[in-house]
Amino acid sequence: MKKDKLTRKDLSFFIIPFLILTLGVGTLTYYTAKERVQDVYSMMEKSSLNIASSYTAALLNYQDAYKIAVNLLEDKILVASRAVLLIDDNDSTTESLKKLASDLQVDQINLYNKDGEIIASNIEDYVGWTTYEGHPAYYFKNSALESFMEESRSDTVSGEYYKFGYVRKDDSTFVQIGVLDENLNQFTQQFELQNLIEDILAKQEVDHALFISNDYKILASSISDTRGNEIKDETVRSYIDERKLVVQHGVYEGEEIIHVSAPVFSENEYLGTLLFIWPGNLVDEEIRSIIMEGFIEFLILMCVGGAILYYAYRKDKSNIKIAYYDELTGLPNGTYLEEYLEELVVTPSKGRRAVLLLNCTNFKTLNMTFGYKYGDRILQQISEKMKTVLREEKMFFRFNADRFVIVVEDFKSRNELLSLANKLLAVFRQPVDGGSKDEYLDVQVAVLELTGMHISSDKVLKDVSLALSHLKHYDNRQIILYSDTMQDDILRKEAIEETLRQVISGIDTTSFTLHFQPLWNVKLHETMGFEALARLHVEGIGAVSPMEFIDLAEKNLLIYDLGMIILAKACDFVNLLKEEGYDDQLIAINISLIQLLREDFTKDVHRMLLKKGVSGKNLEFEITESILMDNFELINEKLSEVKRLGVSVALDDFGTGFSSFARLRSLHIDTVKVDRYFINRITESAEEEIITADVISMAHKIKLTVIAEGVELQEQKEYLEKHHCDVLQGYYISRPLTEEDAIRFLLENSSEKVI
């Protein structure tokens, strides 16, 4: 996995725009080149058509002149042939034939016997040559023709181009007269077909130009050794046969060319084809020009875009550092951690992976004591200390204010994780420099091994935080491993919380009830009231102890609403007792600090009393001694407001807290409930060691009623009665009872019956 967002950004920030820019410029260059090449081809086509059109008239003159010239030449050859026939065979010597050729203005005179062998010629080297099958002379020899005229062709012996004619004697011998093709050209030069081709070459940007007849013969060409040749290439022949403009790539003398075939017409009559050979580098030059222009544009764009990208990169990198890195320590922050874990849990891995959560438990105290800047210096030192233990392959995050997370990949065993946790703890056994003094940090480490159940970063962080929270259940323990039972505990708490919420909302009217434990008046030997004790039944769990669900209600800010439900149910029970004839029974209710400090608490209590039609004299609110540790004056004022409603106040768990009797005098309470610790001492210690009687006596001296809670034995009852305790409460008197059982208890235990 890529572990550094800034490094990842360094690569992606430039590579991706570069690729996009390269692709864009390349695509633009490609289509520009394609369009320019097409323009070149169009230019060639238009130029070829314009040339063909402009030279059509001249070509027509040439055609006519050429036909006339050829006809005249053929007549000349026939006349010369017949003149030779008149010569006596005995006079047919080389010298005589040379003189005759000069007189007749012909270039060759060959006399053949009936077997096709040259027996006399004005060119001595030809004597003895014999025609062969396929040769025009062979064709004439075997034909019944009196005379025959060939098209211009190369001579079999010399290779020069000639116009040949034949005339037969009566004895089957025959005469061959030849005129050089260049003489024919000289004869027709006044019509300038070749000059036309050369003119085209001079005035246009073509390399070569050729004029080809409809029988594939090259009549004129800028390539001198091709004049008179017949086109053999089937592809070129097909262009000529199609008689339409064709542009085609080819190779000539090892070099790439572009040839354009332009048919020439005059009033729909096909005259021939002009074949133009254009230099192949025309297109190459265009492409090179476009590529060079594209490259220059690319460089300009890269320079401008690079400058913009660099500025944006610096800005983006700064934003990334703000978004994903802790400004104080430079470590990856919680946002980065969540994204990293999201990627981690979905990425398959053969190795084992884990998360360690490190918590500085006394860091908040340092902040509150010495200030936040002091705490910042401590945090910076913490991060540096941890880096000395962690290797580069372990990702290290600052999760929040005083918590750090280490992600471990590819570890071998759980012992390796515990060893790492111990190394981290060892670092913090040395003090950190706080500036004015050295500070020791209390550190806890929770270890979570990732499993298939961890499908999101939220699940991972929730479970490791859950493990850390369980350390509070253990004394002197700093490392804890996550287990599935912790999740069960969470599910249990969630079920309890959900039930409480349904009770508060009125959806659930059966799960939450009150039980009532009798308060026994020692002097009157009768029940003076009951303490209301909350009971909760959760589906799938069963009965939940008050300590558990009251604690949850306080942590989840549900205790105030739950307390009002308890008050309402207690008022309903008061009214039920009145219906049974018990008007003076007192119902004691436990009140939490959260309820008491609520600004509108006394107003809500007053509204409830009015709504239920209950007098405050029938209620007593119990508070624990521990809530007096802070804000004594404020709490005492709140108690005063409660007492003005007619509600009495009792101090629970008396004797184990900090309260002095001096403060008790000023505290707005009516009753103290002696903690069960003093009650248990009655049977566990010698009488001279028991101070319970002293506690009762001192409470009486400041005119407070004394209730002894947790009375379970006869011996305890007797001792308390002996020392004038006012009220007894405990299993010896009665267990907590339902409403029906509480009323039955009242009926069964009159003042005459001794418990």
Beta strands, then each sheet from edge to edge (+ up, - down):
strand 1: 108-112
strand 2: 118-121
strand 3: 147-149
strand 4: 153-154
strand 5: 161-168
strand 6: 174-180
strand 7: 208-212
strand 8: 218-221
strand 9: 246-252
strand 10: 255-266
strand 11: 269-279
strand 12: 352-360
strand 13: 395-400
strand 14: 403-411
strand 15: 432-433
strand 16: 438-439
strand 17: 443-449
strand 18: 479-481
strand 19: 512-521
strand 20: 526-538
strand 21: 542-544
strand 22: 586-590
strand 23: 619-624
strand 24: 648-654
strand 25: 671-674
strand 26: 705-709
strand 27: 727-729
sheet 1: 2+ 1- 6+ 5- 3+
sheet 2: 2+ 1- 6+ 5- 4+
sheet 3: 8+ 7- 11+ 10- 9+
sheet 4: 13+ 14- 12+ 17- 18-
sheet 5: 15+ 16-
sheet 6: 21+ 20- 19+ 27- 26- 25- 24- 23- 22-
end
